[in-house]
Amino acid sequence: MAGWLEHLEKLHPRGQAGIQLGLERIQLVSRALAQRIGCPLIIVGGTNGKGSTCAYLEAIYSLAGYRVACYTSPHLLEYNERVRIDRQPVDDATLCDAFARVEAARLVTGAPLTYFEFGTLAAIEVFLAREVELIILEVGLGGRLDAVNAYDPDCAVITGIALDHTDWLGPTRAAIAFEKAGIYRAGKPAICADPDPPPALIERALAVGADLRLLGRDFGFFGDERQWTFWGRGGLRRGGLAYPALRGRGQLHNASAALATVEVLRTLLPVSMQAVRRGLIELQLAGRFQVLPGRPTVVLDVAHNPQAVASLVDNLDAMGFFSRTMAVVGMLADKDIAASLAPLAGKIDRWLLTDLEVVRGASADLLATFVTAFAPAGSVECFASPTLAFERSAKLAGENDRIVVFGSFYTVAAIMRNLQRGR
């Protein structure tokens, strides 16, 4: 498996860290593989909330008795996390067989596939061989030119739209909305769970003739402190729902998007109310405001842009009192670092900033230039790795303190590996 992943990283001149959008390469190889999807397909895009929405859909349909395939990215600890069937990562042998088939087709076509394109093709190969009943694909970047958009969805979901990856998608929400709405298809349900979608998204959906369903207009939610109700078109109501297991400001938006999808696909894939109820609460998503057992309290969150960090702050505020809060932070240099860290001003007692040993990683010193603008004097330290930063936080923290690890998937993954080794 390791050899294949190394091969994928070297295939394209830009490597794993690089990005080259476009559908021509993946479509060419897909045709060579004679890939034909014969079951319902859902594509999920959005700036934040994609992973949560995929997890809700995966859980609901699996608990309804369907054989569900799900492809997400990035992974935290093992590549296999990206390719799941029945909510379980597929094994190395299955993936390697799929990689071999993709490589053979790639050599025939001569297409210079990127890491993500190769992985997407291999995931589809796995799913087709296993004859699954539903495929869920998470957009990697944008939508219109992302590899998963080489396949035609029966339903396309956009969770939310915020500024991220502006070098590739454009500097405004309107530009980003246009790119994300590229996953919508003529005559197919097109769901948007952003409470304030840019007009560009609506215009794009209308232009392609998609069946656009907007949060607050075509579906939505209401509730009290104990439970909530989903409502959809045609007076559909699913009430008395327990709040989702995943925490966060936008989780009802994400859960509603999932239930709106269940609604529009009900003739193809009927789902019981019991499956809906269980699917919302019987799931875990590593690194999404994951609170570890024990003391001091440790929170892992892959929040890496302003919108996601704002949600993280809301969740931290709702946790109750802690004597001190320490932050272990490592970020990628192409993120809006200043706007991402600003919501935590005045909420962190000790900052432990770390380098990331990846091409796009920001240095701890660079992070410090932003943090020192609002952090208390003497509260900022820099480290060469997330592990060193976390070890320092563990030495400083008392049992009534809290350690928050965030900023990048790479940061959270490093700490998860460190904690696993310590068991």
VENTAHU-V439984 format. One line per field, one symbol per residue. ss: DSSP state (~ for helix, > for strand, _ for the rest). phi: phi as a letter, one per 40 degrees, with the letter a starting at -180 (. if undefined). psi: psi as a letter, one per 30 degrees, with the letter a starting at -180 (. if undefined). A space follows every 50 residues. Layout:
ss=???
phi=???
psi=???
This chain:
ss=_~~~~~~~~~~____________~~~~~~~~~_______>>>>>>____~ ~~~~~~~~~~~~~____>>>>_______~~~~>>>__>>__~~~~~~~~~ ~~~~~~~~~_____~~~~~~~~~~~~~~~____>>>>>________~~~~ ____>>>>_______~~~~___~~~~~~~~~~~_____>>>>______~~ ~~~~~~~~__>>>>>___>>>>>____>>>>_~~~_>>>>>_________ ~~~~~~~~~~~~~~________~~~~~~~~~________>>>____>>>> _____~~~~~~~~~~~~_______>>>>>__>____~~~~~~_______> >>>>______>__~~~~~~~~________>>>>__~~~~~~~~~~~____ _>>>>>__~~~~~~~~~~~~~__
phi=.ccccccdcccbdcgcccbbcibccccccdcccfcbcbbdbbbbbhcbgc cccccccdcccccchccbbbbbacccbbdddcbbbfgbcccdccccccdc cccccccccgccccdcccccccccdcccccfcbabbbcccagidbcdccc bcccabbbcabacafccbbhcbcccccdccccccbcgbdbcbbccaccdc ccccccccgcccbbcgbbaiaaabcbaabcbbcggcbbbgcccdcccidc cccccccccccdccbcccbcbcccccdcccbbabbdgbfcccchbccbbb acdaadcccdcdcdccccchcbdabbbbbbbccccccdcccdccdgbbca bbcbcbcbdcccccccdccccccbcddgcbbbbcadccccdccccccccc cbbbbahadcccccccccccccc
psi=eeeeeeeeffekffaeflkjllfeeeeeeeeefhkjkglkkkkkllelfe eeeeeeeeeeeeffgljkkkjllaleekefffjkkhgkklleeeeeeeee eeeeeeeefgkikleeeeeeeeeeeeeeefhlfkkkkkkekceegkefgf kjlfkkkkeljljlhffeflfleeeeeeeefffklkglkjkkgkfikkfe eeeeeeefglikjkkfeflallaafellkkkalggkkjlhklkleklleg eeeeeeeeeeeeefgffeikkleeeeeeeffilkjkgjhjjkllklkkkk kgkgleeeeeeeeeeeeffakkelkkkjkklkfglieefefefgkffkfk kjkklkhlegkkleeeeefeefffkkkggklklfleeeeeeeeeefklfg lkkkklfleeeeeeeeeeeeff.
